[in-house]
């Protein structure tokens, strides 16, 4: 059994799509814009992204790599924002108010980069 066989790529692709959308959307009125952003980040159309997210796509596993990459890229952008905020806090107050939070953010960035470096190949039966 390979690592790919241990989980369903369809379920994982849907989970990444849902997590990405949930983190991006700010409210009901923002849904269309959030779908467009998520679709752009994953290299799909808004309709295709929504179909993966809601389970309408039969073979959602074919979108797995795109959904995973889009989600990890989003996480990297969020971590970069945290780094910028920590740099501003340090410039303003020194290290007094943030303690070792900047080191934890650096560890998070490293963890995201390790996850981005992992390539999962889709298993196809021939």
N, C-alpha and C positions, 0 to 999 in steps of 0.2 A: 504494500500500500504506500503510495507516495503522499507527500504532504498535501498535495492538491486534492487527493481523494478524501482527506480527513474532514473536509467541510464542503458545503455546497457553494459553488461560485455564484449561483443565482442569488442565494440568500445573502451572501457577503456583498455582492454588487448593490443589492437593494439597501442593505444596512449602511453602506458608505454613502449612497445617494441620499438616504433619509437624514443621516447625521449632517451631511454637508448642507442640505436645505434647511434643517432646523437651526443650524448655527448662523446661517445667512439671513433668514427671514426675520423681519422685525414686527410683523403683525399681518392681519388679513389683507390690508390694503397694499401691502408690499409683496404679495405672493408672486405676481407676474414678473416684477423686476428681479426677485430672488431666483425664480426659475430661469430667467435669461442669464443672470450671472452664473448660476451653477452650470447651466448648459455650456456657456462659454468656457468655464474652467475645465470642463470635462470633454470638450470637443464634440458635443452633441447638439442637437436642436432642443429647444425648450420642450417640445412635445415628446421627443425620445427620452429626455431626462425624466420627465414626469411619468412616462410609461414604465421606466425602470424602477423609479421610486415607489410607485403604487402597485407594482406587481403585474401590470398588464402585459409586459414583455415576456414571452414564453422562455426565451433563452437569454435571460439577463446576464448570465455568466460571460457572454461575449463582450459585455461592457465593463467587466470587472476591473481590468487594468486602468481604464479611463476614470472610473469612479474612484478607485483607490488613489490614483495620482492626483486627481482633483482635490480629494479630501486632504491628502498629505500636503499638497501645495498650500491649501487654505490654512492648515495648521502652521506651516512655516511662516506664512504672512502674519498670522496672529502672534507668533512668537517674536517675529521681528518688531512688531508694534510694541510688545512688552519690553524688548531690549531698548527701544527708543525712549519709552517712558522711564525706564530705570536710569538711563543715561541722563535724562533731564532731571530726575530726582537727585541723582548724585551731584550734578552740577549746581543744583539749587541748595541742597542741604548737606552734602557730603554723604558719608556712609551711615550716619546716625539713625536715620529713619527706616532704612531698608534692610539692614543687617546683611544676611547672606542670600537674599532673594535673587540678586543678580547672578550668583553662582548656580542657583536652582534653575533659572531661566536658561543659562548656558548649557546645563545638563539636559534640559528639555529640547533645546535646539539640536544638540548632538543626537539625542534619541530619535528625533524626527528625521534627521539626515540618515541615520542608520536604517530606519524604516523605508525611506525613499530609495536607498541603495539596493534593497532586496527586490529582486525581480521574480515574480511568480509566473511560471509558464502554465498555460492552460493545457490540460491533458485532453487529447482527442483520441478516440478509438479509431483504428484504421482498418 
